[in-house]
Amino acid sequence: MASSKEIQDRMKSISDTMKITNAMYLISSSKLRKARKNMEQVYDYFHTIRRSIGDILHHIPEMEHRFLEPVDGPDFAAKRAYIVITADKGLAGAYNLNVEKKAEQEYHEHPNARFFVVGLVGRHYFQHKQIPIEEDFLYSSQKPTLQRARQITVDLLEEVRNESVQEVYIIFTRMKNGLQSEPVMMKLLPLSREQFHHKDMGLPEGDEPEVPEEFFPDAVSVFNQLAPITMQGIIFSALTESYCAELNDRMVAMDGATKNGTEMLQQLQLQYNRLRQGSITQEITEVIAGAKAQKKKRL
């Protein structure tokens, strides 16, 4: 059995750890509010861009473009690339592991695919598993910004124009609710026609334009300008939602760690009280026994 000094040292260690976990919980909570506010500020802008592309496809449904999914369906033999969004640090429950496992599953199904990993944890995991990744693709997952999403978009479009990549998928984490998150995979390139239907964007069918619209200089030129912005919006949304999920999972993990620490302290305090009570009882017994021995000696 541990001594009272060892129990006290362990209780102090747990208390110090609880201060750290509670501080991380409060910091993650503050950052989560800021990240959600950042995403809400640009939501309407990118929603308008998507609606504009929906108007183009509504009037020209047969339009063909390298950034748009072919009318006759996807090419299953196309060269694939995956953007995998992870965190730069751990202590967030299974946040990183879930994304990594899903990306690893895609690697086993498509071993010739190229992987662009965002986040230090994901990069270390892929290197440990000896899964080849693009070394020049260095982006931080902390505090996602439009500029960072724009840089990723430019790099990917360059790969597409060089015909090194034909299809691009993005693997990130989406929040299901305040307690759970799940890894999801979304097709980024070529853009799916279904995602630009008005009804899929939450708009009523009667809201679709009836009067033919004019695009200057032409619809393809307008699409060339809007498609990269749409991709940038999808990437920014994935980065921001993953960051929100990371902070949320870290809050849940730190809250659970703090509660477990409280329970451990209660158990150790009870153990310490019992040990201390036994020590006091033993001291009292020894004093009484000594007093009786002195009394018999006098008699």
N, C-alpha and C positions, 0 to 999 in steps of 0.2 A: 504494500500500500504506500502511496506517495505521502511524503511528509507535508506538514502544514506550510512550510516554506516553499516547497515545490508547487503546491496548489496555489499559493498566493502569486508566485511568479507566472504561472499559467493564466490566472485570472487577469493579471496586468497585461500580458501579451494579447489576450483576446480583446480586452477593452481598447487597447491601442489599435488593433485591427478594425474594430467596429467604428472607431473614429474615421478611419480611412474609407471604409465601405459607405458610411453615411455621407461623407463629404462627396464621394464619387456619385452617389445617388442624387444629391442636390445639384451638382454640376451638370449631370446628364439631363436632369429635369429642366434646368434653365436653357441648355443648348437645344433641347428638343422643341421648346416653345419658339425659339428663334428660327430653327430650321423649318418648322411648319409655316411660320409667317412668311419666310422667304419663298417658299413654294407657292403659297396662295397669291403672292404679289404678281407672279408671272403666269399664273394659270390662265387667266382670261386672254392674255396675249397669244399664247400658243393654241388655245382653243379656237381663237379667231383664224389663225393660220390653217389649222386642220379643216375648219369649215370652208375656207376659201378653196382648198384643194378638193374638198367634197363637191363644191360647185363646179369646178373644172371637170371632174369625172362624171358628174351628173349630166352635163351637156355633151361631153365627149367620152362616152364610156369605152370606146374602142381605142383610145389613145395608147400608144406603145412608148415606153421610155425605159432606159436602163435602170432608173431608180424605182421603177414601178413593176409590180408583179405581173408577169405575162397573162394575157387573157386566157390562154389554154392551160394555165396552171403552173406550179413551180417545177423547177428542174431538180430532180432528186440526186443527180450526179454532179451538181454544182460544187465549186470550191467553197468551203465553209470557213467562217471565222467566228469566234466567240469573244465577247467582252464579258469578263467575269469581275463583278464588283464585290470586293471584300473590305475589311477594315484594316487600319494601320496598327491596331493593338487588340488585345484579347479582353478577358474579363467581361464578356457579353453573352454568357451562356453558350448556346449552340448556334449562334448567329453565323459565325464564319464556317463552321463545320458543315452546316446544311448546304450552303452555296458551293463549298468545295466538293462535297460528295456529288452534287448534281452535275457540276462541271466535269468531274472525273468520269461519271457515267457517260456523258456525251463524248469524252475522249475515247473511251473504249468502243463506242459505236461508230465514231468517225475519227480514227487515229491520224488521218492526214490533215485534219483541220488545224487552223492556226488559233492560238489563244492569246488574247490581250488582257492581262490581269491588272486590275486597279486595286491597290492596297497591299501593304507589306506582308500581312498575314497570308494572303492568297499566294503571293509570289514565293514565300518560304515553303508553303505546303506543296506547290507544284514542283519546286526544285527538289524537295525531299522525296517526292514520288517519281522524280526523274521524268516529268512530263514537260516537253519543250514549250517554252513561252517566248514571246517577243521581248527581247531584252531592252530594246530602245523605247518601249512603251512605258514610260515612267510617269505616273500620275498619282497624286495623293487622294484618298477618299474623304479626308477631313474638310469640312466647310465647303461643300460643292458650290461652284459659281457658274454663271453662264459662260464666262471666258474659258473655264476648264472644259465645259461641255463642247464649246466651239472648237477648241484645239483637238479634242478627240474626234469630232466630226470631220475636221479637215484631214486628219491622218487616215481615217477610214475611207473617205472619198478618194484620196490619193491611191489607196490600195485597189479600190474598185476601178478607177480609171486606168490603172496599170494592168488590169485584168488578173491581178494576183488573188483577188477575192471576188466571188459572185454573190454569195449570201452571207449576211451578218446577223448573228443572234446576240442578244444581251441577256445575261443571267444575273439577277439581282434579288433582293429580299423585299417582300411587300408585307406591310402590316395588316394582319387579319382583324385584330382588335387590340385593345390596350394591353393584353397579356400574351398574345401569340403573334408570330410572324411566320412566313413561309417563303421558300425560294421559288422563283418563277422564271420562266424563259420566254422571251418575246422576240419575234422576228423584226429586225430593224431594217434590213435591206434584202431584197427589194421591198418597198412599202406595200403592205397588203391593201387591196382595194376595199375590202369589207370594213376596215377600221375608219374609212372616210364616209361611210353611209350616214346620212343625217340621223336615222333612227338609232344607230350605234353610238352616236355622240350625245344621246339624250334629247334630241330635238324631235318634235312631232312631225309626222309625214306631211302635214299641210304647210310646214314651214319651208319646204323645198321650193326653190325659185321656179316660177312658171314662165317668166319672160326670159328669152335667150340673152345671155350676157356677152359683152364684148371684152376681149382681153388684148391689151396692147403690149408689145406689137403682135403677139399671138399667144395662144394658150400654152404651147410648149415652152416658150420663153418665160412666161409667168411661173410655170411649174418648175423650171430650172432654178428659179430664185427661191420658191417656197419650199421645195423638197429638202434642201440642206437645213433650212430653219426648222422644219418639222422634225428631222432627225436630231437636231440639236436639242429641241424641246423634249423628245423622248429620252435622250441620254441624260439631260439635266433632271428630268422627273425621276428616272431610275436612280441616279446618284443621290438625289435629295431623299427619295423614299427609302433607299438603303441606309442612308445616314440616320434618318428618323428611326428606322427599325433597329439599327445598331444601338442608338441611344436608349430606345425603349427597352430592348433586351438587357442592356447594361443596368438600367434602373431596376428591372425585375430581378436580375441576378444579385445586385448589391442589396436590394431590399431583403431578398431571401437570405443572403449571407449575414445581414445585420440581425434578422430574426433568429437564425441559427446560433449566432454568437450570444444573443440574449438567453436562449435556452441553455446553452453550455455554461454560461455564467451562473444561472440559477442552480444547475446541477452541481457545479463546482462549489458554489456557496453552501449548498446543503451538505456536500461532502466535507467541506472545511468545518462547518458548524458541528457535525457529528464527531469529527476528529478532535476538534477543540473541546467539545463536551466530554469526550472520553478521557482526554488528557486532564481536564479539571477534576473529573470524578476520581481518576487514579491518584491525583495529588491529594485530594481530600481523604481518600482511603488511607494513603500513606501517613498523613498527619494524624488521623484517628488511631491508626495502628501504633504509631510512635508514642502517642499520648497514653494509650493503654499499657504499653510496655514500660513506660516511666512510672506509671501508677503502681504496677505490680512490683517493680523494683523497690519502690519506697516501702511497700508493705512487707 
